[in-house]
């Protein structure tokens, strides 16, 4: 079973709308896996999902919206929350998993879709939901570090995660330099250092939590 197949949950009892969405999402992910995001077309998705073209257009409005919805939904389930017992271990595992995601057909497809899709009310909401879910999950990771005494109680969890993922996305999307294990190791060390409280009286005290 492929990563994208694992990203789609098994069918559970529900209404027809939920079953249609699941079938269409699975069809989109299958095409992305087999041929890449550029080859995703509504006629092919319709055929694979057993859903009329008109139903897909009525619900998603465009090919781009459909692709983005399917990939956002799948990516929420393919970046697990690590629990290694240490902040360094958790950040390293999370950063490595993010790099693996960006190297996968799902990751390539997701960020190509984000680059080319035209914003609509549905797309804006899907993007907000995706990041809200991601931040909520990663906040737990920072919370574990606070509970272990590795970080101060007032650590800004969202900023902590952004410090980790922003350089990875920058290299992947803008410079084309592939982040490797050595890069993740250095990055994690810098993130942990930035999150530590500054000495009392230091003019930069609290700089990572403002």
C-alpha positions, 0 to 999 in steps of 0.5 A: 500500500502506498503512502497516498493510499495510507493517507485516505481513511477506510470508508466509515458509515456516513452520508452520501456526500461524505462517501462521494468526497472520499471516493473523489479524493482517493481517485485524485490521490491515485492519479497523483501517485501514478502520473503526477499532479499535472495529469489530474483531470476531472474526467479521469477522476470522475471515471475512477470515483464513479461520480458524475463530472457535473457533481464534481464541478458542482461541489469543487468548482474547478480542477484546481480546487479539487486537487487542493482539497484532496491534497490538503486533506491527505497531508493532514494525515501523513505528518505524524506527531513524534513522541521520542521523549526529548525535544531534540528528538521530536524536532528532528523526527518532525523535520525529517518527516516534513522533508520526506513529505515534500519529496513525495508525490503528495508533497510535490502535488500539494505545493504545486497546487498551492502555487497555481490555484486561484483563491476562492472562499473554499480554498482560503478556508481549506488553507486555514483549516489545514494550518490550524490543524497542523499548528494544533498538533505541533503545539502538543509537541512543544507542550510535551517539552515544556512539561519535561522542563526543556522549554519555559512555560511561556514558549510560543509554540507556533513560533517554535514550529515556524522556526523549524519548518520555514528554512525547510520550505525555503530550501525546498521551494525557493533555492532547490537545495535539498535539506539533508540529515546534517541540515536538520541536525544544525537547524534543530540545534539553532531552534532549541537555542533560540527558544531558551530564555536569555540571561536575566538583564540581557536586552534580547531577553524574551526575543523568541517568545514575543 
